[in-house]
Amino acid sequence: MGKCRVKAHVLKNISKPIANWYKDMAGKAFSELEQVDHDYYHNLIAFTTVEYNPADGLVYCGITAADNDILFTFDPASKKFESLHYERVGEKYDVKIHRSLILDDDGMMYGATAGLIEPFQYLEAPGGKIFSLNPKTKEIRILAIPAPHEYIQTIAMDKKRKIIYGFTWPLNKFFRFDLKTGKTTNFEAIGAGPHIPAVDDDGNLWGTWAMFGSSDKRLLKYLPDEDRIDFIRTLLPKMHGNDGGDIDGMLNGGDGYIYVGTVSGGLVRLDPKNAEFEYLGKPYPGTRLAGLCIGKDGLLYGGGGENYNTFVFAYDREKKQFRDNVRLYDADMNASCVIVHHITITDDGTVYAAETDNLERSGFLWEVGRSR
């Protein structure tokens, strides 16, 4: 990235502290926010997933919002956001798109909706949706509710076989949705799943698995041609102390390996052939390495950190060296990103980072590009 500029882009923001929300929301559900406060209902948002589309040059943004207006585009040229009006096709429990936008090779985009339901709402809530988005027409189509009453935390796609995989909340189910046939295979409750899964070059899905109440954490490998799940007893390298290096993000690097960002902030490489890990390093102090993507220059880009100490970095896979560790701080606004949840990169090497879980204001979209 070289010498970089950092800019925060504000889609919506609230006019009073979020601390008031916790008092006002006592005993109420997120979907009832409209009854509590109009400002919170429309303006309390977080950015949770971002996906760049080279065909139109736009960054597609999935957000968390109680009013169901959860899908936007951002134009890097004009610096303007535009709503795609997901609320016209969704329902009141579809309140976020959580690490769940994928651009297919044919130009279509696919996504999934997550929720913030309370236990007493479980049976009345329909469940998260798999949807398609045509970037040319901006048409959104609901394709399936793969796990009734469950909401979808994350998806991955086998673009060759046209299969979308997903993991749900609150019961942490795992499903397979075949785009060609519209058939869903629901594997039911399997324990805590990954924050972001990945599909390897052979079409196998990789994630994580842990039975509720158990400390036995394993890799999940799903082999689609055999319709078989393997639970592999292997652990990531420990970053420090007793930290087991839980997975925060995964990415197929296009070089035969899967790259893993850990909750403790380390970068690790997984070899799908033998399920062995190689520790590559820790690019910044603090925890969380949530966002990973590949630039046109072949470099691996990552984003993470927490508590307003967040960073975007580049990693040279050939030289095994970290480069350009940039803190997400906008000097003009005197603002920092609290937590990086996801990143994407444009053709010119500009990184966009999604900010979530800010307890003082709404989340921003963060831009990191070369200074001109």
C-alpha positions in Angstrom: 0.0 0.0 0.0 3.0 2.3 0.5 2.2 5.7 2.2 -1.5 5.4 3.0 -4.4 7.7 3.7 -7.2 6.6 6.0 -10.7 7.9 5.7 -13.9 7.0 7.6 -17.2 7.2 5.7 -20.4 7.7 7.6 -23.6 6.1 6.4 -25.7 6.9 9.4 -25.0 7.9 13.0 -26.9 8.3 16.2 -27.3 11.6 18.1 -27.0 10.3 21.6 -24.9 7.7 23.5 -25.6 4.0 23.0 -25.3 3.5 26.7 -28.9 4.8 26.9 -29.9 1.9 24.7 -29.1 -0.8 27.2 -31.3 0.8 29.8 -34.1 1.5 27.4 -34.0 -2.0 25.9 -34.3 -3.9 29.2 -36.7 -6.8 28.6 -37.2 -6.0 24.9 -36.0 -7.5 21.6 -33.9 -5.8 18.9 -36.8 -6.1 16.5 -38.9 -3.9 18.9 -36.4 -1.0 18.7 -38.9 1.1 16.8 -41.1 1.2 19.9 -38.2 2.3 22.1 -36.5 5.0 20.1 -36.8 6.3 16.5 -33.2 7.4 16.3 -31.9 4.0 17.4 -34.3 2.2 15.0 -33.1 4.0 11.9 -29.5 5.2 12.7 -27.9 2.7 15.1 -26.0 0.6 12.6 -22.8 -1.5 12.2 -20.9 -2.6 9.1 -20.6 -6.3 9.1 -19.6 -7.5 5.6 -18.1 -5.8 2.5 -17.6 -7.1 -1.1 -16.1 -5.3 -4.0 -17.5 -5.8 -7.5 -15.0 -5.0 -10.3 -17.8 -5.0 -12.9 -19.4 -1.8 -11.6 -16.6 -0.6 -9.3 -18.9 -0.5 -6.2 -18.4 -1.8 -2.7 -21.4 -3.8 -1.5 -22.0 -3.4 2.2 -24.0 -5.6 4.5 -24.9 -3.9 7.8 -26.8 -4.4 11.0 -29.9 -2.3 11.3 -33.2 -2.8 13.2 -35.2 -1.2 10.3 -34.2 -4.1 7.9 -32.5 -1.6 5.5 -29.4 -3.8 5.6 -27.8 -3.7 2.1 -26.1 -0.7 0.5 -23.5 0.1 -2.2 -20.7 2.5 -1.7 -19.2 4.3 -4.7 -15.5 4.9 -4.2 -15.5 7.7 -6.9 -18.4 9.8 -5.6 -18.1 8.6 -1.9 -21.8 8.1 -1.8 -23.9 5.3 -0.3 -27.1 4.0 -2.0 -29.6 1.7 -0.4 -30.7 -1.5 -2.3 -33.8 -1.7 -0.1 -33.6 -5.2 1.3 -36.5 -4.2 3.6 -38.8 -4.6 0.6 -38.2 -8.3 0.3 -37.2 -9.3 3.9 -39.0 -9.5 7.2 -38.6 -7.8 10.6 -36.1 -10.4 12.0 -33.7 -9.9 9.1 -31.6 -7.3 10.8 -28.1 -7.9 9.5 -25.9 -9.4 6.8 -23.1 -10.9 8.9 -20.0 -12.0 6.9 -22.3 -13.2 4.1 -21.8 -11.5 0.7 -20.1 -13.5 -2.1 -19.5 -12.5 -5.7 -19.8 -15.5 -8.1 -17.6 -15.9 -11.2 -20.6 -15.2 -13.4 -21.2 -11.7 -11.9 -24.1 -12.7 -9.6 -23.9 -12.0 -5.9 -25.2 -14.1 -3.1 -25.9 -13.3 0.5 -27.6 -14.4 3.7 -29.4 -12.7 6.5 -28.6 -12.9 10.2 -30.8 -12.0 13.2 -30.8 -10.9 16.8 -33.8 -12.8 18.1 -34.6 -13.4 21.7 -35.5 -17.0 22.9 -39.2 -16.1 23.1 -39.2 -15.1 19.4 -37.6 -18.3 18.1 -40.7 -20.1 16.9 -42.3 -17.1 15.3 -39.1 -16.0 13.5 -39.1 -17.6 10.0 -35.3 -17.9 9.7 -32.4 -16.4 7.8 -32.6 -16.2 4.0 -30.2 -17.1 1.2 -30.7 -14.4 -1.4 -29.4 -13.5 -4.8 -28.5 -10.0 -6.0 -28.1 -9.1 -9.6 -25.6 -6.2 -9.6 -26.8 -5.0 -13.0 -30.5 -4.7 -12.2 -30.1 -4.5 -8.3 -32.9 -7.1 -8.1 -32.9 -9.1 -4.8 -34.5 -12.6 -4.8 -35.1 -14.8 -1.8 -33.9 -18.3 -2.7 -34.4 -20.3 0.5 -34.8 -20.4 4.3 -32.3 -23.3 4.8 -32.8 -23.7 8.5 -36.2 -22.7 9.8 -36.1 -20.3 12.8 -32.3 -20.1 12.6 -30.4 -17.0 11.3 -27.3 -17.3 9.1 -24.0 -16.1 10.6 -21.7 -16.8 7.7 -21.6 -18.5 4.3 -19.0 -19.9 1.9 -19.4 -20.9 -1.8 -18.2 -23.6 -4.0 -18.4 -21.7 -7.3 -17.6 -24.7 -9.4 -20.4 -26.9 -8.0 -22.7 -24.0 -7.2 -23.1 -24.9 -3.6 -23.6 -22.4 -0.8 -22.6 -23.5 2.7 -23.8 -21.8 5.9 -23.6 -21.8 9.7 -26.5 -20.5 11.8 -27.3 -19.0 15.1 -28.6 -19.5 17.8 -28.4 -23.4 17.6 -25.3 -23.4 15.4 -26.6 -25.6 12.6 -24.6 -26.3 9.4 -26.3 -26.5 6.0 -25.7 -27.0 2.3 -27.8 -25.2 -0.4 -27.5 -26.3 -4.0 -28.2 -23.4 -6.4 -28.8 -25.7 -9.4 -31.6 -27.7 -7.7 -32.7 -25.4 -4.9 -32.3 -28.3 -2.5 -31.2 -27.7 1.1 -29.4 -30.3 3.2 -29.7 -29.3 6.8 -27.2 -31.1 9.1 -29.0 -29.9 12.2 -27.2 -28.8 15.4 -23.5 -29.5 15.4 -22.0 -27.1 18.0 -20.2 -23.8 17.6 -19.3 -23.1 14.0 -16.7 -20.8 12.4 -16.9 -17.0 12.0 -15.9 -17.3 8.4 -15.4 -20.8 6.6 -13.5 -21.5 3.4 -13.7 -23.9 0.4 -10.4 -25.4 -0.7 -9.4 -26.0 -4.4 -10.9 -29.5 -4.3 -14.3 -28.1 -3.2 -14.1 -29.3 0.4 -15.5 -27.0 3.0 -13.4 -26.1 6.1 -14.6 -24.7 9.3 -14.5 -25.3 13.0 -16.5 -27.5 15.4 -17.0 -27.6 19.1 -19.7 -29.4 21.0 -21.7 -27.2 23.4 -20.1 -27.3 26.8 -17.0 -29.1 25.6 -13.4 -27.8 25.3 -12.7 -30.3 22.5 -12.3 -28.0 19.4 -11.8 -29.6 16.0 -11.6 -28.7 12.4 -14.7 -29.4 10.4 -14.1 -30.7 6.8 -17.1 -31.4 4.6 -16.5 -33.5 1.4 -19.4 -32.7 -0.9 -18.9 -35.6 -3.4 -19.0 -38.1 -0.5 -21.5 -36.0 1.5 -19.4 -36.7 4.6 -18.2 -34.6 7.5 -14.8 -35.2 9.1 -14.0 -33.8 12.5 -10.2 -33.5 12.6 -8.5 -33.3 15.9 -5.9 -30.7 15.2 -5.2 -27.4 16.9 -3.8 -24.1 15.6 -0.4 -23.0 16.9 -0.8 -21.1 20.2 -0.2 -17.4 19.9 0.6 -16.7 23.5 -0.1 -18.0 27.0 -2.9 -20.6 27.0 -4.7 -19.1 24.0 -5.6 -21.9 21.6 -5.7 -19.5 18.6 -9.4 -19.9 17.8 -10.3 -19.1 14.2 -11.7 -15.6 13.4 -11.5 -15.7 9.6 -10.5 -18.1 6.7 -9.7 -17.5 3.1 -8.7 -19.7 0.1 -5.5 -18.0 -1.0 -5.6 -19.4 -4.6 -2.2 -21.0 -4.0 -3.3 -24.3 -2.6 -3.5 -23.1 1.0 -6.1 -21.7 3.3 -5.1 -18.6 5.3 -6.5 -18.2 8.8 -6.8 -15.2 11.0 -7.1 -16.1 14.7 -9.0 -14.5 17.5 -5.7 -13.8 19.2 -4.6 -11.8 16.1 -2.2 -14.3 14.5 -1.9 -15.2 10.8 -1.7 -19.0 10.1 -1.6 -21.1 6.9 -3.5 -24.3 6.6 -2.5 -27.0 4.2 -5.8 -28.8 3.2 -3.8 -31.9 2.0 -2.7 -32.9 5.5 -4.6 -30.5 7.8 -1.4 -29.1 9.1 -0.9 -25.5 10.2 2.1 -23.1 9.8 2.3 -20.0 12.0 3.2 -17.0 9.8 3.3 -14.3 12.5 1.4 -11.6 14.3 1.1 -8.3 12.4 0.0 -6.0 15.2 -0.5 -6.0 19.0 -3.9 -7.0 20.4 -6.5 -9.6 19.3 -8.8 -10.4 16.4 -7.7 -11.0 12.8 -11.1 -11.0 11.2 -10.7 -9.8 7.6 -8.7 -11.4 4.8 -8.6 -10.8 1.1 -6.2 -11.1 -1.9 -5.1 -8.0 -4.0 -4.4 -8.0 -7.7 -0.8 -7.6 -6.7 -0.8 -11.1 -5.2 -0.4 -9.8 -1.7 -2.6 -11.0 1.2 -4.3 -8.2 3.0 -5.7 -8.5 6.5 -7.6 -6.4 9.0 -8.2 -6.7 12.7 -7.6 -5.4 16.2 -9.9 -4.2 18.9 -10.7 -1.4 21.4 -9.8 1.4 18.9 -6.5 -0.2 18.1 -7.3 -1.6 14.7 -5.1 -2.1 11.6 -5.0 -3.1 8.0 -1.8 -4.8 6.7 -0.3 -6.5 3.7 1.6 -9.8 3.7 4.0 -10.9 1.0 3.5 -14.7 0.7 6.6 -15.3 -1.3 8.9 -13.5 1.1 6.9 -14.3 4.1 7.0 -10.7 5.3 4.4 -8.3 6.7 4.2 -4.9 5.1 2.3 -1.6 5.5 0.7 -2.0 8.9 -1.8 1.0 8.9 -3.8 2.1 11.9 -7.4 2.9 11.2 -7.5 6.5 12.4 -9.1 9.4 10.5 -7.2 12.6 11.6 -9.8 14.9 10.1 -12.6 13.3 12.1 -10.4 12.5 15.1 -12.0 9.0 15.0 -10.7 5.5 15.2 -12.2 2.1 14.2 -13.1 0.1 17.3 -13.3 -3.4 15.7 -12.6 -4.6 12.1 -15.2 -7.2 11.2 -14.5 -7.8 7.4 -12.5 -6.3 4.6 -12.4 -6.2 0.8 -10.0 -4.7 -1.8 -10.6 -2.8 -5.0 -8.7 -3.1 -8.3 -6.5 -0.1 -7.5 -5.5 -1.6 -4.1 -7.8 0.4 -1.8 -8.9 -1.6 1.2 -12.4 -1.1 2.7 -12.9 -2.3 6.3 -16.3 -2.8 8.0 -16.5 -1.5 11.6 -18.8 -3.2 14.1 -19.7 -3.3 17.8 -19.0 0.3 18.6 -20.7 1.1 21.9 -20.3 4.9 21.5 -21.6 5.6 18.0 -22.6 3.8 14.8 -20.0 1.8 12.8 -18.3 3.5 9.9 -16.9 2.2 6.5 -13.1 2.7 6.6 -11.0 3.4 3.5 -7.3 2.7 3.3 -5.6 3.7 0.1 -2.4 5.0 -1.3 -1.6 8.7 -0.8 -1.6 10.6 -4.1 
